[in-house]
Structure formats: structure tokens, C-alpha cells
Amino acid sequence: MTLRWASALALVLAGFPAAAQAQRLAEAGVEAVATAADPGYAGGGLYAALRPPGRVRFALLLSAGERGDEPAARGEATLHFLLSPASRK
């Protein structure tokens, strides 16, 4: 997998319109990840998020790809504090 291939995939995925997520309790999706480092990482994965009532959002991302010429995996857990949880923007 080359960084050029990962960049093309990211552009394709970015072209899909995103649904308004402001009022949903749960979210799920596909994500492309690329880093500009030496060696670089390029991969794709799945994410899931929960948005309980209130001002927080919990999200998990798991991806697989390549770092240099070796297989690699990446995980991410995030906690968001929403300033305007009722806003659709």
C-alpha cells in the first residue's frame, strides 16, 4: 500500500455527504487515516461513537494498514465535550 493509494481513498471517502449527526445517539462509519512521517502510516478502519444525552461524545476507532513496508494497526479513543449539542452545524 502506498501513500498515494491511501490519499486517493481518502479523497473518495471525503466526497460522500455526511448526515447531520447532532441529534443521533449512536454513530458508525468508515475512516481513512494517513500520516506524513518517515515511515508513513496509511490505513483504514471503522469507528463507532455514542452521544448520550448531555454534552459529551465517546468514540472509538480501530484501523489496519501499513507503516513503511510492515503491517500495522492503530486504535484511538476520544472523549468530546460539545459546546452546542443541539446545533446542527
C-alpha positions as CSV (number, residue, x, y, z in Angstrom):
1,M,0.0,0.0,0.0
2,T,1.5,3.3,-1.0
3,L,0.7,6.7,0.4
4,R,-0.6,7.7,-3.0
5,W,-3.2,5.0,-2.9
6,A,-4.3,6.0,0.7
7,S,-4.6,9.6,-0.4
8,A,-6.8,8.6,-3.3
9,L,-9.0,6.6,-1.0
10,A,-9.3,9.4,1.5
11,L,-10.4,11.8,-1.3
12,V,-13.1,9.3,-2.4
13,L,-14.4,8.8,1.1
14,A,-14.4,12.6,1.8
15,G,-16.6,13.1,-1.2
16,F,-19.6,11.4,0.3
17,P,-22.0,13.7,2.1
18,A,-22.2,13.3,5.8
19,A,-25.5,13.1,7.5
20,A,-26.3,15.5,10.3
21,Q,-25.1,13.8,13.4
22,A,-26.2,16.3,16.0
23,Q,-29.3,14.5,17.2
24,R,-28.2,10.9,17.0
25,L,-27.5,8.7,19.9
26,A,-25.1,6.4,18.1
27,E,-22.8,6.8,15.1
28,A,-20.8,4.4,13.0
29,G,-18.6,4.8,9.9
30,V,-15.5,4.2,7.9
31,E,-12.4,6.3,8.2
32,A,-9.2,6.6,6.2
33,V,-6.0,7.6,8.1
34,A,-2.7,8.7,6.7
35,T,0.3,10.3,8.4
36,A,3.2,12.3,6.9
37,A,6.1,10.8,8.8
38,D,9.1,8.7,7.9
39,P,8.0,5.9,7.6
40,G,4.4,7.0,7.0
41,Y,1.3,5.1,8.0
42,A,-1.7,4.6,5.7
43,G,-4.8,2.6,6.6
44,G,-8.5,2.4,7.0
45,G,-10.8,1.3,9.7
46,L,-14.1,1.5,11.4
47,Y,-15.3,3.9,14.1
48,A,-18.3,3.9,16.5
49,A,-19.4,6.7,18.8
50,L,-22.0,7.2,21.5
51,R,-23.6,10.5,22.2
52,P,-25.6,10.1,25.4
53,P,-27.9,13.0,26.5
54,G,-25.9,15.9,27.6
55,R,-22.7,17.5,26.3
56,V,-20.4,14.5,25.7
57,R,-19.5,12.1,22.9
58,F,-17.4,8.9,23.3
59,A,-15.8,7.5,20.1
60,L,-13.5,4.5,19.3
61,L,-11.5,4.0,16.1
62,L,-9.8,0.8,15.0
63,S,-7.8,0.7,11.8
64,A,-5.3,-1.6,10.0
65,G,-2.8,-0.6,7.4
66,E,0.9,-0.3,6.6
67,R,3.8,1.6,8.2
68,G,6.6,1.5,5.8
69,D,6.6,-2.0,4.4
70,E,5.2,-3.7,7.5
71,P,1.6,-4.3,8.6
72,A,0.4,-2.0,11.4
73,A,-2.7,-1.4,13.5
74,R,-4.0,1.8,15.1
75,G,-6.5,2.4,17.9
76,E,-8.0,5.6,19.1
77,A,-10.4,6.5,21.9
78,T,-11.7,10.1,22.2
79,L,-14.0,12.0,24.5
80,H,-15.6,15.2,23.2
81,F,-17.2,18.0,25.2
82,L,-19.8,19.6,23.0
83,L,-20.3,23.3,23.4
84,S,-23.6,23.4,21.4
85,P,-25.1,19.9,21.5
86,A,-28.4,20.9,19.9
87,S,-26.8,22.7,17.0
88,R,-27.0,21.1,13.5
89,K,-23.9,22.9,12.3
